[in-house]
Structure formats: structure tokens, C-alpha cells
Amino acid sequence: MFSRSSVACFISVALTVCTGVWQPLCAQDTAGSASILTPPESEIPRITGPRIFGVRPGNPFLFLVTATGMRPMKFSSDHLPGGLSLNADTGLITGALKQKGETTVTLHAQNAKGADARAFRIVCGDAIALTPPLGWNSWNSFGMSVSDAKMRATADAMIKSGLVNHGWSYINIDDGWAGARDAGGNIHGDAAFPDIKALADYIHAKGLKFGIYSSPGPRTCGQLPGSYQHEDQDAKSYAAWDVDYVKYDWCSYEEIAQKIAARKYAEQLPADGPRIVQLLAERAELQKIPKRSPEQVDEFKKINAEVGPLIYQKMNQDTRKRIDLDVAQEPYRVFRASLDKAARDIVFSLCQYGDDNVWEWGQAIGGNCWRTTGDINGTWSRMFTIGERQAGLGKFAGPGHWNDPDMLTVGKTKWYRRHDYVPLTADEQYTQVSWWCLLSAPLLIGCDLSQMDAFTYGLLSNDEVLDVDQDPLGRQAARISRNGLLEVWAKQMEDGSHVAGLFNMGSQASEVTATWQDLGINGKQIARDLWRQKDLGVFDGQFKAAIPVHGVVLVRFRPAGS
Ligand code: GAL
């Protein structure tokens, strides 16, 4: 699938330097079927997954050492800190660490074909999610019809397919699980989730982690009970169920937020206060109505016309902004405090669609990741728009706190606008995975894993590509050049190498160039195609590739001779 014909390599003083245009063929071959670029897995052990892991003192440690290669395989380690133990057959590390501190462990994996060893840093401190979470979320496959059985089937498929061997770990229920609260106010699963603790145990027994979803309002987006005024109780239930990840939405909190804001505005403008409170209360009622009548739309406009000048002209604007921000942050502050009472490392994922520049305060409020936009929907235009919005957000991401551009829209599912398969071409799917990895995004797979085909498996099981996402330095890529719809995004890796994605977002096959100047590198560089896991030769000054429509070439550069 790869043509070197238009690349010439010249012998220089010590190294062969290649010039010209690299010509990978499209991921969509002429017959229209998608081509798998990820090379087949070797039988020899190769340790995969994160190279660093954060845990808080005293909290349960749960980390699965993952590796590809023939089974049976034996796992072992050198210098594992006291308090932890590694299961030689499964690779599962459990226990707890008492003291804060950092240890570098050597992990080993061995089978009849060979062995691999790799350094692994364990950091016991305040931070978790030192690399972006890797897992699966139920929303895009199952929506509100998710069930215990579907979650178990997904966990089974994660293991059976072999994806687990590449570091994928979270199995997260999204909206659709919550049933009624009992007389004591405790939340329980609905009929499709008769025993959430048992489900969590099932998932954990496979070495996987378990996530859940709630909303700070009285109701979730799917109209099930939210956590409003039950925050401590819910966080306690989650901890008792051994939850590892909570996605906390915004749905139906808007009405609460407006009431709080109205009260705070009223304090600033005592004379108009009662009228502001009344108007905003009326507006909130109208907002609850999904399909407003023409009269209601007029009423809405009339309210805005009256309340707008009060809030936007009479009030000091800095004060108003401070109030708005405070109100927007409040539910996340409250739930963070509730989670802090649990003796468990629970990833806290904020899902308020990137409002109020959440990236500027998501970390301070104790979020481990925050959605930077509204929902992704499986179309090229939506994915492209969301990806582009990540430009410039890199300075807000790092180990323990990540920008979240929403789920991976790859693979087979009924959800994407009723298509059987996500309506993205093969190249567009390579683009999303490459882009999201460059962005150090949390990677949550949205497709039905029990129906995963070989192409989707290839997309999700390329360890050299996943390493870009999981790099311990935690740098989010920047868009380093843009020429119309031809873009280069790049990031530095912990080992000093640089990874660049050469993207053609346009609708004609085009050449894209990454220059050393834009990349901030010098001298001869070995270029490695990460999807094909192949060194392409030594390049100097620039790297140019022919990129298909909506496609990408993902290249890692390391100094020649290093
Ligand atoms: C949305 C959220 C989606 C999904 C949905 C569930 O607000 O952005 O990712 O969680 O709610 O109702």
C-alpha cells in the first residue's frame, strides 16, 4: 500500500538523505474497502500502555500491565514499591501506597517466544490521570438503552478482541443507568442495572476500570435523576460501587444556575432585584419547554428585551462576569468536594461543553478532563470543527488535566444518525485517531465493541500511535502551520522526538510539508511513519507527503544518529 517511487534518497557524508514527496496510498483502496495500516502483532511480548501512573496515598491501586504477544505470558517487575503486588499471570498490580513519592519500576513480560522489559514510573501524590484516560463510553453505541448486559458484553469484547492488550482500560456507562432514589435518597440503577456493584466487580475482575455518569441538575439529559442536592450521597455510592471515573454533565443545571445568578445579580442591583429574579424565573420556565409555541417565543424575546439592559447595562460588567463564572463553576466545585470525601481515585470528567472557557479553570477546580465543545456526532464536518477548536488550548493541558474533544467516532454503531457504521471514510477515521492522539485527548471509543471489525481494531490497536497520546510529557499538539486546509499539528515527546500530523482537511488530494523551522528542530532527522511502524529514511529541512482527501500521515522525527 506504500509507494516510495517519488522519494529519492541521496548518499550524503554519513547518511542517506531522502528528498521528494512521500506517497502513501489512501486508506480507502480502489475497491472501496478500508485498508489496515497497523502491522500485525508479533508473537514476541511487547509491553504497551502508559509509562507513568499516578495514585493518591492510601487509595486502592489498580493498574493492568498490558502487552501484546502470544499467551500464556508471565509478568514480573523489579523494584515494585512495598504495598503493591503484581499478579504474574494477569499482570494486574494491586495494593496501596502509604507514602507520597516516585518510583521507577521495571516491568517484564515473557512468553515462549521471547521477553520484553520497560520502565514504568509510579507517582504517589495528589495527581491521577497522569496520561489521558483510555477506554470506552456507552453513549454513541447504546444511548439511553444501555444495560448491565451490554456493559458486560463490552467488557468481554474488550478482552476477547485483544484491545485490552493495548492499554484500553475504562468501561464507562453514560446516561441511561439511573433509577429511582430510595427513601433515604440513595440512588440505584434502573431495571436494566439491577446491581451496579456486581457490574463493577465483573469489570474489575477483568483488570478493567469502571466509569459512571451523572448531571449536577435535578435530571440528566435523558431525564433520569441527576445529583442535585444529593452530591455527597452519590459520590459515596459511587465509591461504594468502586467507580473509577465520573463524567459530570450540565443537563438541567441551567435552571438552577439561572436562579442562583438572578439572586446574585439582585444583590448588586437592589432596586431592580425583585424584577430581575422574577424575569429570570419566567425565562427559566420557558427554557424548560422543548418546543415553544410562537407566543412563548415572543414572550421569551420580551423577557430578554427587558432583563438584558438591566444586567448588561446597569451592572458593572466585571462583577457580572465574576458572578457568571462563579455560578458556572459551582456544581463542579461541589461535586469535587464530594468526591474528595471518598478514599478512591476517581477520574473527574467535566462535561459542560467548553462553556465559560472551562480549560482556563478546569484544573484549578479539580477536573481531570473537561469537554471543550458540544457533542461530536460522527460526521466529518463536526469532527473537523471540534478538532480545529483545540488550537491554542495546549497550554491548559498536562499530566492530570486534559482537554477533551469528545469521543472517538470510529467503528460500527447504530447511533451515528442511524447509520450502521460511522459515516466517516477510512482516511477520516485515521485523521481522527491521529489528531486526538496528538492532542493528548482522553480516548473514549464510541462503537459497539462486540461488533468491531478488523479495520476498527487496526485503528485502535496501533501502539506507536497510542504512545503519542500516552506520552508522559503530556504535551498537547499545536497547529504549527496552516496553508488553506492543509495543516500540520505537532507535539514534542518526552524523549525529545517530535511527532507531526500532516493533515489534508481539503477535498482534493494534496501535498503537505512539515518544515524543521515550524517543528523547531534542526539537522538530519529519521522520519518514522507511525501508522505503518516503518522508518521512511533520513530527511533534512523538511518532510513532504502526498495526503489523500481528509487524510493524514503521522510521522515521528528523531535526530539521525541518535
Ligand atoms: C450530553 C453529553 C453527551 C452525553 C449525553 C447524555 O450532554 O454531552 O456526551 O453524555 O449528554 O444524555
Boltz pocket constraint, residues with backbone or C-beta under 6 A from the ligand:
constraints:
  - pocket:
      binder: B
      contacts: [[A, 139], [A, 174], [A, 175], [A, 220], [A, 221], [A, 222], [A, 249], [A, 250], [A, 251], [A, 351], [A, 374], [A, 375]]
      max_distance: 6.0
